[in-house]
């Protein structure tokens, strides 16, 4: 018998994400050709590119920094209808590559 702290952290991040993009947008982003346990995000300075990343990335402090930037820049109104991250595409690829090695 023990506590499942990672599930609590995951739920907290999921609720934060849900408040960022709204319930209907979250359902659309998570269900349209996105594998279970992943989420679609839009990244790029001018032209946005869609990436599908594991939900586990939401627990990493570097990814949470990106979520904070998204909240600051877009608030609750995301132009792409999903989670849009204001980050250079190359930097995002570098970050996700690093996270995949952890």
PyMOL CGO cylinders between C-alpha atoms (Angstrom):
from pymol import cmd
from pymol.cgo import CYLINDER

trace = [
    CYLINDER, 0.00, 0.00, 0.00, 1.49, 3.31, -1.04, 0.3, 1, 1, 1, 1, 1, 1,
    CYLINDER, 1.49, 3.31, -1.04, 0.86, 6.61, -2.68, 0.3, 1, 1, 1, 1, 1, 1,
    CYLINDER, 0.86, 6.61, -2.68, 0.92, 7.04, -6.43, 0.3, 1, 1, 1, 1, 1, 1,
    CYLINDER, 0.92, 7.04, -6.43, 2.49, 10.48, -6.59, 0.3, 1, 1, 1, 1, 1, 1,
    CYLINDER, 2.49, 10.48, -6.59, 3.24, 10.39, -10.35, 0.3, 1, 1, 1, 1, 1, 1,
    CYLINDER, 3.24, 10.39, -10.35, -0.49, 9.94, -11.06, 0.3, 1, 1, 1, 1, 1, 1,
    CYLINDER, -0.49, 9.94, -11.06, -1.26, 12.95, -8.86, 0.3, 1, 1, 1, 1, 1, 1,
    CYLINDER, -1.26, 12.95, -8.86, 1.33, 15.05, -10.69, 0.3, 1, 1, 1, 1, 1, 1,
    CYLINDER, 1.33, 15.05, -10.69, 0.00, 13.79, -14.03, 0.3, 1, 1, 1, 1, 1, 1,
    CYLINDER, 0.00, 13.79, -14.03, -3.56, 14.73, -13.06, 0.3, 1, 1, 1, 1, 1, 1,
    CYLINDER, -3.56, 14.73, -13.06, -2.45, 18.18, -11.92, 0.3, 1, 1, 1, 1, 1, 1,
    CYLINDER, -2.45, 18.18, -11.92, -0.69, 18.77, -15.26, 0.3, 1, 1, 1, 1, 1, 1,
    CYLINDER, -0.69, 18.77, -15.26, -3.67, 17.43, -17.18, 0.3, 1, 1, 1, 1, 1, 1,
    CYLINDER, -3.67, 17.43, -17.18, -6.01, 19.82, -15.36, 0.3, 1, 1, 1, 1, 1, 1,
    CYLINDER, -6.01, 19.82, -15.36, -3.63, 22.70, -16.00, 0.3, 1, 1, 1, 1, 1, 1,
    CYLINDER, -3.63, 22.70, -16.00, -3.47, 21.77, -19.68, 0.3, 1, 1, 1, 1, 1, 1,
    CYLINDER, -3.47, 21.77, -19.68, -7.24, 21.45, -19.79, 0.3, 1, 1, 1, 1, 1, 1,
    CYLINDER, -7.24, 21.45, -19.79, -7.62, 24.96, -18.40, 0.3, 1, 1, 1, 1, 1, 1,
    CYLINDER, -7.62, 24.96, -18.40, -5.13, 26.26, -20.97, 0.3, 1, 1, 1, 1, 1, 1,
    CYLINDER, -5.13, 26.26, -20.97, -6.92, 25.04, -24.08, 0.3, 1, 1, 1, 1, 1, 1,
    CYLINDER, -6.92, 25.04, -24.08, -10.47, 24.24, -22.97, 0.3, 1, 1, 1, 1, 1, 1,
    CYLINDER, -10.47, 24.24, -22.97, -12.31, 20.94, -22.67, 0.3, 1, 1, 1, 1, 1, 1,
    CYLINDER, -12.31, 20.94, -22.67, -13.60, 20.68, -26.25, 0.3, 1, 1, 1, 1, 1, 1,
    CYLINDER, -13.60, 20.68, -26.25, -10.24, 21.58, -27.77, 0.3, 1, 1, 1, 1, 1, 1,
    CYLINDER, -10.24, 21.58, -27.77, -8.46, 19.12, -25.46, 0.3, 1, 1, 1, 1, 1, 1,
    CYLINDER, -8.46, 19.12, -25.46, -10.78, 16.30, -26.52, 0.3, 1, 1, 1, 1, 1, 1,
    CYLINDER, -10.78, 16.30, -26.52, -10.23, 17.12, -30.20, 0.3, 1, 1, 1, 1, 1, 1,
    CYLINDER, -10.23, 17.12, -30.20, -6.45, 17.35, -29.80, 0.3, 1, 1, 1, 1, 1, 1,
    CYLINDER, -6.45, 17.35, -29.80, -6.23, 14.11, -27.82, 0.3, 1, 1, 1, 1, 1, 1,
    CYLINDER, -6.23, 14.11, -27.82, -8.56, 11.98, -29.96, 0.3, 1, 1, 1, 1, 1, 1,
    CYLINDER, -8.56, 11.98, -29.96, -7.84, 12.89, -33.58, 0.3, 1, 1, 1, 1, 1, 1,
    CYLINDER, -7.84, 12.89, -33.58, -5.21, 10.40, -34.78, 0.3, 1, 1, 1, 1, 1, 1,
    CYLINDER, -5.21, 10.40, -34.78, -3.21, 10.80, -31.57, 0.3, 1, 1, 1, 1, 1, 1,
    CYLINDER, -3.21, 10.80, -31.57, -2.13, 7.56, -29.88, 0.3, 1, 1, 1, 1, 1, 1,
    CYLINDER, -2.13, 7.56, -29.88, -3.25, 6.91, -26.34, 0.3, 1, 1, 1, 1, 1, 1,
    CYLINDER, -3.25, 6.91, -26.34, -0.87, 8.52, -23.85, 0.3, 1, 1, 1, 1, 1, 1,
    CYLINDER, -0.87, 8.52, -23.85, 0.14, 11.30, -26.25, 0.3, 1, 1, 1, 1, 1, 1,
    CYLINDER, 0.14, 11.30, -26.25, -0.95, 14.83, -27.05, 0.3, 1, 1, 1, 1, 1, 1,
    CYLINDER, -0.95, 14.83, -27.05, -0.70, 16.96, -30.17, 0.3, 1, 1, 1, 1, 1, 1,
    CYLINDER, -0.70, 16.96, -30.17, 0.99, 20.35, -29.90, 0.3, 1, 1, 1, 1, 1, 1,
    CYLINDER, 0.99, 20.35, -29.90, 1.64, 23.07, -32.47, 0.3, 1, 1, 1, 1, 1, 1,
    CYLINDER, 1.64, 23.07, -32.47, 5.12, 24.57, -32.49, 0.3, 1, 1, 1, 1, 1, 1,
    CYLINDER, 5.12, 24.57, -32.49, 6.85, 27.24, -34.52, 0.3, 1, 1, 1, 1, 1, 1,
    CYLINDER, 6.85, 27.24, -34.52, 7.55, 30.93, -34.79, 0.3, 1, 1, 1, 1, 1, 1,
    CYLINDER, 7.55, 30.93, -34.79, 5.56, 31.79, -37.91, 0.3, 1, 1, 1, 1, 1, 1,
    CYLINDER, 5.56, 31.79, -37.91, 4.33, 28.58, -39.50, 0.3, 1, 1, 1, 1, 1, 1,
    CYLINDER, 4.33, 28.58, -39.50, 3.11, 26.11, -36.91, 0.3, 1, 1, 1, 1, 1, 1,
    CYLINDER, 3.11, 26.11, -36.91, 4.02, 22.45, -37.21, 0.3, 1, 1, 1, 1, 1, 1,
    CYLINDER, 4.02, 22.45, -37.21, 2.09, 19.71, -35.43, 0.3, 1, 1, 1, 1, 1, 1,
    CYLINDER, 2.09, 19.71, -35.43, 3.97, 17.35, -33.12, 0.3, 1, 1, 1, 1, 1, 1,
    CYLINDER, 3.97, 17.35, -33.12, 2.63, 14.40, -31.16, 0.3, 1, 1, 1, 1, 1, 1,
    CYLINDER, 2.63, 14.40, -31.16, 4.44, 13.96, -27.86, 0.3, 1, 1, 1, 1, 1, 1,
    CYLINDER, 4.44, 13.96, -27.86, 3.98, 11.64, -24.86, 0.3, 1, 1, 1, 1, 1, 1,
    CYLINDER, 3.98, 11.64, -24.86, 1.89, 13.07, -22.05, 0.3, 1, 1, 1, 1, 1, 1,
    CYLINDER, 1.89, 13.07, -22.05, 4.74, 12.13, -19.69, 0.3, 1, 1, 1, 1, 1, 1,
    CYLINDER, 4.74, 12.13, -19.69, 6.66, 15.13, -21.07, 0.3, 1, 1, 1, 1, 1, 1,
    CYLINDER, 6.66, 15.13, -21.07, 4.20, 17.36, -19.20, 0.3, 1, 1, 1, 1, 1, 1,
    CYLINDER, 4.20, 17.36, -19.20, 5.91, 16.33, -15.94, 0.3, 1, 1, 1, 1, 1, 1,
    CYLINDER, 5.91, 16.33, -15.94, 9.32, 17.61, -17.02, 0.3, 1, 1, 1, 1, 1, 1,
    CYLINDER, 9.32, 17.61, -17.02, 10.25, 21.12, -15.77, 0.3, 1, 1, 1, 1, 1, 1,
    CYLINDER, 10.25, 21.12, -15.77, 11.56, 22.19, -19.21, 0.3, 1, 1, 1, 1, 1, 1,
    CYLINDER, 11.56, 22.19, -19.21, 8.27, 21.30, -20.86, 0.3, 1, 1, 1, 1, 1, 1,
    CYLINDER, 8.27, 21.30, -20.86, 6.36, 23.01, -18.06, 0.3, 1, 1, 1, 1, 1, 1,
    CYLINDER, 6.36, 23.01, -18.06, 8.35, 26.16, -18.84, 0.3, 1, 1, 1, 1, 1, 1,
    CYLINDER, 8.35, 26.16, -18.84, 7.06, 25.96, -22.41, 0.3, 1, 1, 1, 1, 1, 1,
    CYLINDER, 7.06, 25.96, -22.41, 3.51, 25.57, -21.12, 0.3, 1, 1, 1, 1, 1, 1,
    CYLINDER, 3.51, 25.57, -21.12, 3.99, 28.70, -19.02, 0.3, 1, 1, 1, 1, 1, 1,
    CYLINDER, 3.99, 28.70, -19.02, 5.20, 30.59, -22.11, 0.3, 1, 1, 1, 1, 1, 1,
    CYLINDER, 5.20, 30.59, -22.11, 2.15, 29.39, -24.01, 0.3, 1, 1, 1, 1, 1, 1,
    CYLINDER, 2.15, 29.39, -24.01, -0.12, 30.59, -21.22, 0.3, 1, 1, 1, 1, 1, 1,
    CYLINDER, -0.12, 30.59, -21.22, 1.58, 34.00, -21.14, 0.3, 1, 1, 1, 1, 1, 1,
    CYLINDER, 1.58, 34.00, -21.14, 1.48, 34.49, -24.91, 0.3, 1, 1, 1, 1, 1, 1,
    CYLINDER, 1.48, 34.49, -24.91, -1.90, 33.01, -25.81, 0.3, 1, 1, 1, 1, 1, 1,
    CYLINDER, -1.90, 33.01, -25.81, -3.82, 32.92, -22.55, 0.3, 1, 1, 1, 1, 1, 1,
    CYLINDER, -3.82, 32.92, -22.55, -6.91, 30.81, -23.07, 0.3, 1, 1, 1, 1, 1, 1,
    CYLINDER, -6.91, 30.81, -23.07, -7.35, 31.65, -26.76, 0.3, 1, 1, 1, 1, 1, 1,
    CYLINDER, -7.35, 31.65, -26.76, -5.18, 29.39, -28.90, 0.3, 1, 1, 1, 1, 1, 1,
    CYLINDER, -5.18, 29.39, -28.90, -5.24, 30.31, -32.61, 0.3, 1, 1, 1, 1, 1, 1,
    CYLINDER, -5.24, 30.31, -32.61, -4.63, 26.72, -33.78, 0.3, 1, 1, 1, 1, 1, 1,
    CYLINDER, -4.63, 26.72, -33.78, -7.51, 25.24, -31.78, 0.3, 1, 1, 1, 1, 1, 1,
    CYLINDER, -7.51, 25.24, -31.78, -5.07, 23.15, -29.78, 0.3, 1, 1, 1, 1, 1, 1,
    CYLINDER, -5.07, 23.15, -29.78, -2.06, 23.59, -27.57, 0.3, 1, 1, 1, 1, 1, 1,
    CYLINDER, -2.06, 23.59, -27.57, 0.22, 26.08, -29.31, 0.3, 1, 1, 1, 1, 1, 1,
    CYLINDER, 0.22, 26.08, -29.31, 3.73, 26.48, -27.95, 0.3, 1, 1, 1, 1, 1, 1,
    CYLINDER, 3.73, 26.48, -27.95, 5.63, 29.68, -28.78, 0.3, 1, 1, 1, 1, 1, 1,
    CYLINDER, 5.63, 29.68, -28.78, 9.00, 28.07, -29.43, 0.3, 1, 1, 1, 1, 1, 1,
    CYLINDER, 9.00, 28.07, -29.43, 11.40, 27.70, -32.32, 0.3, 1, 1, 1, 1, 1, 1,
    CYLINDER, 11.40, 27.70, -32.32, 10.80, 24.33, -34.02, 0.3, 1, 1, 1, 1, 1, 1,
    CYLINDER, 10.80, 24.33, -34.02, 14.49, 23.35, -33.81, 0.3, 1, 1, 1, 1, 1, 1,
    CYLINDER, 14.49, 23.35, -33.81, 14.60, 24.12, -30.08, 0.3, 1, 1, 1, 1, 1, 1,
    CYLINDER, 14.60, 24.12, -30.08, 11.45, 22.05, -29.52, 0.3, 1, 1, 1, 1, 1, 1,
    CYLINDER, 11.45, 22.05, -29.52, 12.93, 19.11, -31.42, 0.3, 1, 1, 1, 1, 1, 1,
    CYLINDER, 12.93, 19.11, -31.42, 16.12, 19.39, -29.36, 0.3, 1, 1, 1, 1, 1, 1,
    CYLINDER, 16.12, 19.39, -29.36, 14.11, 19.43, -26.10, 0.3, 1, 1, 1, 1, 1, 1,
    CYLINDER, 14.11, 19.43, -26.10, 11.93, 16.46, -27.05, 0.3, 1, 1, 1, 1, 1, 1,
    CYLINDER, 11.93, 16.46, -27.05, 14.97, 14.51, -28.21, 0.3, 1, 1, 1, 1, 1, 1,
    CYLINDER, 14.97, 14.51, -28.21, 16.58, 15.12, -24.83, 0.3, 1, 1, 1, 1, 1, 1,
    CYLINDER, 16.58, 15.12, -24.83, 13.39, 14.11, -22.99, 0.3, 1, 1, 1, 1, 1, 1,
    CYLINDER, 13.39, 14.11, -22.99, 13.09, 10.89, -25.00, 0.3, 1, 1, 1, 1, 1, 1,
    CYLINDER, 13.09, 10.89, -25.00, 16.53, 9.83, -23.71, 0.3, 1, 1, 1, 1, 1, 1,
    CYLINDER, 16.53, 9.83, -23.71, 15.52, 10.21, -20.05, 0.3, 1, 1, 1, 1, 1, 1,
]
cmd.load_cgo(trace, "trace")
